[in-house]
C-alpha cells in the first residue's frame, strides 16, 4: 500500500462482513455507524438497503475524515415484502413456515464513499434463493441448532441455513452473506485502491 493511500474503513460491526472483507487482503479497520435502520413507509427493499448503505458510509466518514469508507446493508424480501429479524423462536417459526417452497431475494446495498473527494459509488446487489419445502420438524431442528433470531428472515446462510435452500440463483455468493465482494472490488479499483495491485 502506498504511504499516501487513504485508510480503508468498514462502517459495520458485523463479524460476517469483517470476515468477508478480510478475503481481499487489504488493511482496514471497522467502526460502528450510528444509523437509524427503521424502514421508511412505502420504501421498497432496494430503496431501503441503498439508503442505509449510504447513511452508514456517511456516518463512518464523519468518524474517519479522508478515508475510503464502506457502508453496507441487507434485507431479505419475499413478494416485495421486507423480512425483518424475528427476535424470537415463535416469530422465526412463522417466517420459515411462510418461506417454505418460496423464492426469496436478498438485497444488499453497498456504498463506497471517498472521503478525499466526497465521491460516492453505490449499488444494490440482489441474490435470489429458492427454499426447499420444509416440514415443521426440519424448521424446529434448524432453529434449535442455529438460533438465527438476529438474522433477517431467520436465515443464517453462512451457517446451517444453507440446508434450507433448494437452489441459489445469485451471481455473487458473498452478497448473500452481506458484503458483495465482486462489486466492491470494482468500486475500489475505480477509487484508486485496486485489490490486485
C-alpha positions, 0 to 999 in steps of 0.5 A, spaced: 500 500 500 502 506 498 504 511 504 499 516 501 493 511 500 487 513 504 485 508 510 480 503 508 474 503 513 468 498 514 462 502 517 459 495 520 460 491 526 458 485 523 463 479 524 460 476 517 462 482 513 469 483 517 470 476 515 468 477 508 472 483 507 478 480 510 478 475 503 481 481 499 487 482 503 487 489 504 488 493 511 482 496 514 479 497 520 471 497 522 467 502 526 460 502 528 455 507 524 450 510 528 444 509 523 437 509 524 435 502 520 427 503 521 424 502 514 421 508 511 413 507 509 412 505 502 420 504 501 421 498 497 427 493 499 432 496 494 430 503 496 431 501 503 438 497 503 441 503 498 439 508 503 442 505 509 448 503 505 449 510 504 447 513 511 452 508 514 458 510 509 456 517 511 456 516 518 463 512 518 466 518 514 464 523 519 468 518 524 474 517 519 475 524 515 479 522 508 478 515 508 475 510 503 469 508 507 464 502 506 457 502 508 453 496 507 446 493 508 441 487 507 434 485 507 431 479 505 424 480 501 419 475 499 413 478 494 416 485 495 415 484 502 421 486 507 423 480 512 425 483 518 429 479 524 424 475 528 427 476 535 424 470 537 423 462 536 415 463 535 416 469 530 422 465 526 417 459 526 412 463 522 417 466 517 420 459 515 413 456 515 411 462 510 418 461 506 417 454 505 417 452 497 418 460 496 423 464 492 426 469 496 431 475 494 436 478 498 438 485 497 444 488 499 446 495 498 453 497 498 456 504 498 463 506 497 464 513 499 471 517 498 472 521 503 478 525 499 473 527 494 466 526 497 465 521 491 460 516 492 459 509 488 453 505 490 449 499 488 444 494 490 446 487 489 440 482 489 441 474 490 435 470 489 434 463 493 429 458 492 427 454 499 426 447 499 419 445 502 420 444 509 416 440 514 415 443 521 420 438 524 426 440 519 424 448 521 424 446 529 431 442 528 434 448 524 432 453 529 434 449 535 441 448 532 442 455 529 438 460 533 438 465 527 433 470 531 438 476 529 438 474 522 433 477 517 428 472 515 431 467 520 436 465 515 443 464 517 446 462 510 453 462 512 451 457 517 446 451 517 441 455 513 444 453 507 440 446 508 434 450 507 435 452 500 433 448 494 437 452 489 441 459 489 440 463 483 445 469 485 451 471 481 455 473 487 455 468 493 458 473 498 452 478 497 448 473 500 452 473 506 452 481 506 458 484 503 458 483 495 465 482 494 465 482 486 462 489 486 466 492 491 472 490 488 470 494 482 468 500 486 475 500 489 479 499 483 475 505 480 477 509 487 484 508 486 485 502 491 485 496 486 485 489 490 490 486 485 495 491 485 
